[in-house]
Amino acid sequence: MARRRTLHPEEHEIWQAVARTAKPMHKVSHVFLKPADPMPAQIAPTQTAAPSSPRLPLFRLGEKSRTKPGHDILPSLAESLAAAPLQMDAKTHGKMTRGKLSPEARIDLHGLTLSEAHPELIRFILNAQSAGMRLVLVITGKGKRGHDIGPIPTRMGALRHQVPQWLRLPPLGAAVLQISEAHLKHGGSGAYYIYLRRR
C-alpha cells in the first residue's frame, strides 16, 4: 500500500492555482485540505438504519421453496419452428405437417460430420429447386447422447440443431420457403420437411 505524500507549502500553492483553472466535469464539490490541517474525523451517524426486510422469505433446511423458478429456457426446435411465421399456403402446410403430402426427394445426413453435411445439403436443396421440386425431406436423425461430463449440458443431435440454421442462411435462405418438423411416418423429430420456392 502506497504512503500518502504530503505537499510542501510551495507545491500546495501551485496545486491551488491549477485547481482554480480546472473546470469540473461533474457538479461535485471538492474540499482541498492544507498540509497542516489534520484529516477530519469520521462523524458517527446519528440514526442507525432500520434493518431492511429480507429479499427472500426465511427458509429452513428441508423445506420446499416457495419461489417460482424464473428460468428463461430456450424453446425446443419443434416449438421454434412452429412459432415461425407461415410463408406458404395454410391448407398445403396443414397437409404437409399431417404427413398427407409425400416428399419428392430425400437426403439422409446420418453419419456425416457438420463439415461434410453442409455442402451435401446445399447441393441437394439447390438441385431440387432447379429440378422444380417443391417438397423435400432432410433426414438428420435425432442424435445420440454423448458423454456429458461438464457442468453445462450439451444439446443432443448436432445436425438436428444445425440444419434449420443452415436453411435460413445464404445460399439456401433464398430457396427455402418453409421449414417444418416431419410427421412420424417420415421420421418425426429426426427429419425436416423443406418447402421450396418456385424458381
KAGIUR-V264318 format. One record per pair of residues at least 24 apart in sequence whose ideal C-beta (glycine too) atoms are under 6 Angstrom apart, sorted by sequence separation. I is the first residue (numbers start at 0). J is the second residue. D is the distance in whole Angstrom. If there is no record, write none. Layout:
# KAGIUR-V264318
((I:J:D) (I:J:D))
This chain:
# KAGIUR-V264318
((137:162:6) (6:34:5) (104:132:6) (5:34:5) (103:132:4) (103:134:6) (104:135:5) (105:136:4) (106:137:6) (107:138:4) (108:139:5) (109:140:5) (102:134:5) (102:135:5) (100:134:6) (102:136:4) (116:158:6) (128:174:5) (124:171:5) (141:188:6) (113:161:6) (138:186:5) (141:189:4) (136:185:6) (140:189:5) (108:158:6) (124:174:6) (138:190:4) (136:190:6) (137:191:5) (137:193:6) (135:193:5) (134:194:6) (133:195:6) (128:195:5) (96:179:6) (98:182:3) (98:184:5) (87:176:5) (86:176:5) (87:177:5) (86:177:5) (95:192:5) (80:178:6) (80:179:6) (80:180:6) (77:180:5) (87:194:5))
